[in-house]
Amino acid sequence: MALLKGGAGGDFDYTAGVNVDGQLLVKSESQSHDRELADQGFVWSLPFSKTPTGAGDHFFYIKNTGTVELHITDIRIHSASAETYTIQKVTGTPSGGTTLVPVNRNLGSSKIPTATIEEGVDITGLTTGGIIFHMTTDTANRIEHLRTTSNIHIPQGTACVITAGTGAVALVGMVSIVADPSSGG
């Protein structure tokens, strides 16, 4: 062990392990950023259960009404039969949906995201601004899971929907979101 002097000529002596190549021996612990955000109460599950009435019907809507950026980290959808879905950017004022209550993944936290979140069988009043992802459930009673390391970023004032391809199929799903307090607010 080498004896190192405290920083900037300090009066404290500290011992540190150094290997034969002169490298400092250290220990560290790390955790993912998502885990840290969950510990702070910034991760939510958004469960939904709907049967869209027809082709092209929006059944899930989220708009960021706060100043902190939201990220969709994954989407899971179970359908009663084969179905396709699109995740799309939208503008406009939603109509025909009901409020969906987020569930904080830190059960000790009461934080909720600053967002309008709705589920419905045909959420209308919206104009699509482009497809972000396509998803397909090839067979009945199968879960389709979209996960992307880049996430879907939802900055302040922006919104997206999940849209049924053919509709008239019973759907149960979960959207996971994270608020990133370092992004604003």
N, C-alpha and C positions, 0 to 999 in steps of 0.2 A: 504494500500500500504506500502510495506517495502522499505526502502532506502538502495540502494546497492552502495558500493564504486566502482569507476572506477577500471578496471583491474590492477593487480600487483601494488597495493598501489598508484594508480593514484590520482590526485587531483580533478577529476571531479565526481560529484554525479549524478546518474541517478535514476529515479524512475521506478519501474517495478511492475506490478500487480502480486500478488501471491495469490493463493486460500488457503482455510483452511487446505489443505493437504500439503502445502508448495511447490506446483507446480507452475512454472512460467507461466503466462498467455501470450500467444503469438499469433500473426496472421502470416499466410504465404500464398503465392500463388505459385502454381506449374503448369507446363505445360508438356505435353509429350515430350520425346526426339525427336520424329518425327516432332512435331510442331516446336520445337526449330531449327531443321535442315532445315525445310521449311522456317522459318523466315530468315535463313542465306543463302538461295538459293541453298540448297543441295538436293532437291527433284524434280523428273521429271516424266512426263507422256511420254510414248512411244507408240503413236497410230499407228496401222497397219490395212491394209485392203487388203487381198489377197485371191486368190483361188488356193491352192496347186494343182499341176497337177496330183498327184497320191499318193498311199499309201506310208507312210514312208518319205514323202517329208518334209524337214525343211523349215518353212516359217518365222521364227523369229530367229535372232542370236544376241548375245551380248558377247563381250569380253572386259574385263577390261584391258586397256592399260596404266593405271595410277598407282600411288603408293597408292592411297586411296581405301580401300575396298568398293565395291558396294554391295547393298542388293536389291533383288527383294522382295517387300513387298506384292504385290498382282498382279494377272493376271485376266483379264476379257475377255471372248471370246463369241461373238455372232455368231451363225452359221445358214446358210440357211436351213440346215437339220441336223439330228442326226449325231454326229461325236465324235471321241475320239482323245485325244491329249496326248503327253508325253512331259515332260520337262526333257532334258537330258544334262549331262555334255559332252562336246566334245573337241577334239583337231584337229589341222589342220588349213588350210587356206581356208576361205569360198570363193566360186565362185558362181556367178549367182544371187546375191542379189543386192539390191540398198540401198544406205544410208538412214537411218531413222533418222529424225531430232527430238531430244528431246525437249519437251516443259517444261520450268521451271514452277513449281507450285507457285513460288513467282514471280508474274508478274513484279515486280520491279527489278528482278535480271537477269543478262545476263550470269550467270555461266552455263557452260555445262559440262557434265561428260566427263572424259578422258576415252573413250571407242570406240570400233568399234561396231556400231549397224546397223543391216541390216534387211530388210524384202524382201521376194521373194516368188516365186511359187515353187521353187525347189533349195534351197541353197545346193550346193554340195562341195566336197573337205574336208569333215569332218569325223572323226572317233568318234563314240560314246563311252563314258566311263562310262555309267551307267545311269539308269533312276532315276530321283529325285522325280517326281510326275506323276501320271496319272490324267487326267481330262476327263469327259464325258458330252456331251450335249445330253440328251436323246431325245429331240424333236426339231422340226424346230423352228427357230425364238425365241430361248431362250438364255439368257446370263448365262454362267457358270462362277463362280467366285471362284478363288483359293485365299484364304488368310490364312497365317500361321504366328503365332507370332514368330516363329523361323527364318522366312525369308529364302531366298536362298542367301547364301553368295558367292560373286564372288571376290576372292582375285586377286591381280595383276597377269596378265598373264593367267588367267583361263577364260573359255567360256562355255556358255550353249545355247541350242536351244529349240524351241517349234516345235514339229513334228506332222503332221497330221496322223491320223490312216488310213483312207480310201482315203482321198484326193478328189479332184473335188467338194469341198463344199466351197461356198463363206463364208469367215470369216472376221469379223471386231472385233478388240480388242484393249486392252490397257494393257501395262505392266507398273507398277509403280516401280521406283527405287529410292534409297536413297544412297548418298555418306556419309560415316562416316569418317570425317576428323581426328577423334581421333585414327583411325586404322592405320595410317601411313602417309607418305608423308610430 
